[in-house]
Amino acid sequence: MLKQDITDAMKAAMKGGDKPRLAVIRLVMAAIKQREVDERIELDDSQVLAVLDKMVKQRRDSIQQYSDAGRDDLATQEQAEIDIIQDFMPEALGDDEIAAIIEAAISETGAESMRDMGKVMAIVKPKVQGRADVGKVSGLVKQKLG
């Protein structure tokens, strides 16, 4: 289970004295625990991936803002956090794989126009979660249906 892998990595970082990695892993564990407490559930791997994906997206937004403000030191720190978080995420999908998933979803739903985008995204999103930028995938779906 992904949550157990993160816990094991936290223990390894503690034993190894890797304080920056430990700090990021603790942030990840806190975000997971917060969602579990809020929703009163035990998160499965796909839900943990959604939490990790959200954390990466937040950091990418921060990098953009820091870069615009000329704070490259903070942008570098955020990028380091992204790199650590992505250690727990599956390998990213290639453009061809994403296109194949979108095509399969469109044919499965029989989507013909933008009105059917919700149906297509309902099938595509779980398959690409944590492995591709969902915003980018959404744009590709719009292109196919538009």
N, C-alpha and C positions, 0 to 999 in steps of 0.2 A: 504494500500500500504506500502511496506517495507520502502521506503524512508521517508514516514510520521512517521513510527515507530521510525526510527533513529532520526528524528528531535525532536520527543516527548521525546526520551531518553536524547537528548542533553539538552533540556529545564529542564528536571528533574535533570540532573547532575548539571546544573547551580544553580538551586534552592537549591539542597542538598549540594552544596559546595564540590562535589566529583571531585577534580581537575584532578587526573590521568584518571578517566573514561571520563571526559569532553575532555581532550586532545586527547584521542584515537578516540572518536566520531567525534571530529572536523577533524581529519585526514581522517576518513571515508567519511565525508561530502565533504571534499576538493577533494578526489579522485573521488567521484561521479560527483561533479560539473565539474571537469577537463575533464572527459570523455564526459559529456554533451556538454561542450563548444567546445571541439575538434571535435566532430562528429555532432554538431548542432542538437541534438535530445533530447528528454525527455526519460530518461531510465525507462524501465518497471522493474518489480520485478526480472525477470530472468537475466536481464543485471546488476542490482544492485547486485544480488547474484554472478555474475561473477567477479565484482569488489571486493567484499568481499573475494571471494575465492582466487583471485590473491594476495590480501593483506596478507592473512593467509599464502599462499605459500612463499611469500617474507620473512615473519617473521620466518618461519621454516628454510629457507635457512640461515638467519642471525643467528639463534640459533645454527645451525650446525657450522658455521664459528666461532662464539664466543666461543663455547665449545672447538673447536679444538685449539683456541688461549689461552684457560685457563681463559677466561673472563666470569665466571659464573654469575657475577652481571648483565652484559648486557644481557646474555641469559635469566636470570630470568625476566628481564624487558620486553623482547620480548615475553616471554610466557604469561605474564600478559596482554599484548596487544592482543595476540591471543584469550585469554579467553574472553575479552571484545567484540572483533569482532564476535566471535562465538555465542554470545548472540543473534545476529540478524539473524543467519543462522538457517535453519531448522534442526531438529534432524538428526544425521548421520544414514546412512543406514547400516544394518548389512550385513555380508558376504553372507548370504542366499538370502537376497533381491537383492544384487548386482548381484549374480549369476543368479537369475531369470530374471533380466532385460537384462543381456547379452544373455541368452538363447533365450528370446523372440525376441531380435533384430537380432540374427543370423537366427532364423527360418523365421522372417519377410523378411529379405533381401535375404535369400537363400545362405548365405555366406558359402563358402567351403574351402577357402585358405586365406593366408595372403594378397593376392591382393584385397580381399573384406573387409579388415579391416576398410578402410575409410567409407564405407557404414554403417558398424555396429556402428562405433564410432559416426557417424552423428546422429544416433537414440539414442544411449546410453548417450552421453554427456549431452544433455539437461535434461535428467531424473535424472542424478546423480549430476549435477552442484550444488555445495555448500553443498552437503550431503555426498560426498565421495571424496577421493583424485583421481582426474582424471588420474594421472600418474599410480596409483595402478590399477585402472580399466582398463586402456590401457594394462597393463601387463597381466591382467587376460584374456582380449580379445585375446591377442597374444597366450596365452597358449591354449585357446579353438580352435583357428584357425590353430595353428602350428602343 
